[in-house]
Amino acid sequence: MNFAIDLQWPTVVGLLGMLVTLLAYFLLQARRLNGNGLAYQLMNAVGSAAIIVSLVYAFNLPAMILEIAWLAISIYGIVVGWRAAKQAG
């Protein structure tokens, strides 16, 4: 049996994106991050952007749609938080 895994750079980028996204969710559940906080939103945006990069090289339509939506929602959260901070301060 051959269990060799060919890790090309798009796969590595996608794996890192997945880890960042999962870490953000874990830290949210562990109450180490605020769901409205910039760090959480940035981690989700960076993670989904990295996964999108990997999907360009190994296309999967449902995953691409999910990651584009995830990125858009994260950017929306960043903008809402930035506007709230601007109005408060």
C-alpha angles and dihedrals in degrees: 000000000000116000097173113144119206104215107193119182096263090055092049091049090049092048091050090049090051091050093049092049093048091046090053091051092046092050089049091052091045088053092240092119132041114234089224094045126112094237092057093046093047093048090052092046094048092044095050093044090054091050090049089055090054092047091056087066097039103028121210113169100207092047091047092052091048093050094046089052091046091051093047092050091048092051089048089053091050092051093046091049093047091050092048092050091047092052092046096050 
